[in-house]
């Protein structure tokens, strides 16, 4: 068994959750916040048999999209303005760990 932590941009959260359910995966959904932009994320936790791991990751990959966003860089050009920069947001960060024991009670 594997425990999968999938950190997904909040804009993709509903699509990922629905796709996981439609593919027969059960997941716990947690609200989380990223450190770089302090933007909202959703972390999905799910336990899966090793032979279904690639399917799970493919579902997450298909529904998590990267996009460009313009944000202030925090370095003021003048007292009134900040220079905006374009950054890539979205997609998913996935961690997979071994599970010694899993029980649904």
N, C-alpha and C positions, 0 to 999 in steps of 0.2 A: 504494500500500500504506500501511496505517496500523499503528502499534504501539500497542497498548492495554495500559495498566497499570490493573488493576482491584483495588482494595484492599477486601477483603471481611471481615466479622466471622468469626472462626473457627467460630462456631456455624452459619454458612451455607456454610462452605467445601465440605463434601462435596456438598451439593445443587447448588451452582454448578458445581463441577468435573464432576459427572455430567451435568448439563444441557448444559454446553459440549460435552462429548464426544458426547452423543446428537445434538446439533445439527451435528456435523461439524467442530467447531473443535478445534485443537490448542493447548494452553497449557502454559506452564511455571509451576509452582506454587512459591512461595517463602514461608517462614514470616517474618512481620514483626510488629512491635510498635508500637502507637499511642502517641503521646506524652501525650495527655490523661489516659487512665486506665491507661496502660501495659498495656493489654489485648492479647491475642493476636489477630492478624489473619492473613489469607493474601493474598498479592499474586499475581494471575494476570497473566502476560505472554503476549500473543498477537499475532501479525501477521495481518492480515486485509485482503482486498481492500475498497476503499472502498464498493462496492455491497453488501457484507455487513455493514458496520459497524453499521447500525441493528439488524439481527437479533441480532448479538452483544450489543449493549447491552441489548436487550429480554430476552434470556435471563438476563443478570446481574440486571436489574431484577426479573424475576419470582421469582428465587430468593434475593434479598437482602432481608431483612425488618428494619425498624426495630422496636425494642422499648424499653421503659422499664426502667431499672435503678436501684436505690437504692445509693448509695455514700457513704462518709464524706466530708465536705467538707474535712477537714484542719484545721478551726478548732475547737479544743476549747471546749466550753461549761464544762466543769470539768476537773479533772485526770484524771478517770476516763472522760469521755464526749466523743464528737464528735457534732455535729448532722448527720444524714444528709440528702442531697439526692437528688432524682430527676433522672436525666439520660437522654437518648435515645441509644441505641447501636444498632449494626447498620447495615443498608443497605449501600451501596457507594459508594466514591469512584472515579471513572473518569477517567483521563487518556488523551487520544488525541494522538499525534504522527505527523508524516509520516515515512516511511521512504524513504531514498534508495536503499537496496539491501537485499535480503533473499535469503539462500541457506540451504538446508537441506543440510548436508554429512554 
